[in-house]
Amino acid sequence: MLASIFEQKEVKDLLFKIAHNPRYYDKKKKDSINYEKFSGLEQPFFLVFDSLLKYQIIIQSEKYLSDYVHHLELLWYKIDNFHDISEGVCKIIVKFCARKLGYKNKEEEHRREILEYIYQKYIVDGYLYHGISDVYVDNIKQNGFMPQKYQNYYSQFENIQKQFPSFFSDMDFHHDYVSFTDDFMMACYYATYSPIYFSKFLCPPSSKKIEINSYAKRDYMGCFSGLRRMLKVKEINEENIEKIEDLCNLEWKLLRQNESKPTIMLVKRSCFSKNRIQGIEEILNDKRTDIGILAAHIMDYKFDNFVWSEYIQACDIEFVSIPYSEFIVEHDSEKVEVILPTVHQETSEDGKVSFLLLLGSSLILLGVLVSIIMLYQ
C-alpha cells in the first residue's frame, strides 16, 4: 500500500525533525511553485510527503527505504531553499532507480533506461490526486466516487451566503464536479483544508511565517473562538452568530474533525486518459541535459486543476492519509514547553512552591507512619 511508507520509523523520525528543528523547516521560498499558498510548516512537510510518495510509486521497495530517507534528511538539513530541495529529490530518485535496476553508479550509461522506467511508473502507471475529508473514505471504498454526491450541509451554508453575501463569496454550492491534480503537494494542501469553503470560513489563511492554522491542527476551540471574533467584527447580531455557530458545529461533527487526518484520493491517470505526456521522446533522447533535470521534467506536475464530473469505480481508487496534523500539534506544544520556567530557576515563586511541596510530602509521610503504628497497637 502506498500509505504504508508514512508508518515507517525512519520516516516518522524525519518528520519529527522537520516539525521541531528550524534547520529542517526554515527555508527560503525562492522560485518554488505555489509558494504563496503555503504558510507555517506546510511547504517543508508537503514537499517531504511528495518525495516519499514518489519513492513508493517509482521505487516500490522497502530494501532501499532507510537509505533514501537518510538522503532526504541530508537534503533538508543542508539546503536552504525549497527550489533546490525539489531538484535534489529528483536527483536522488534517479540514483535509487539506477540501484534498483542494477546500474549502480552507471547512471549516464543507462540514462534512457532510467528515464523510461521513471516515465512508466510515474506517468503511465501513475495517479492523479484529489484531497477529501476522510469521513467519506469508507463510503467511497464501498460504492465508488461520484463527485459532490455525499452528505453535506450545502443548502444551509447557501442560505447563509444569501443572507450575508460577503460569506463564501467565491464558493459555488451547485457545481457537480471536483478538481484533480498531479501535484501531490497541492493535494496535501487541499486535503488539510478540506472542505475549502469551510476551512476558509472558520480560519482564513494566515500570512505569518510560522503560524499554524487552527483548522490544520484540528483545533476546535481555536477555530470557533476565531469564528466568533470574526462575526462580531462584521457586526452580526447574537442570534445570527449562534445560528452560524450551530451550523458550523454540525459540519465539524459530520466531518469528525477532532480525529480526522488529511486524506488524498488517488486515481490512476489511465482512468482519465492522462497517462501520456507530449515530448517524451525528446526527453528520453536528450544526451546533454543533466539526467536529474530530465527526470524532473517527467515528474513535474502537468494538471494543476483537472475538472472531473463522472463516476469512478471503487477498484480504481486508493487512499493516502498524511501524518501532518499530529506533528504540527506536537510542534505547537513544544514551543509552549520551551517558554515555561524550568525547575532550576531560582525565583521567589519557585521557593514558595518547593516549600509547599516539601510540607505536603512530610504530612503524607507522617500520616502513613501514624497508620502503621495504629495497625500494630
Disulfide bonds with the S-S distance in Angstrom:
none
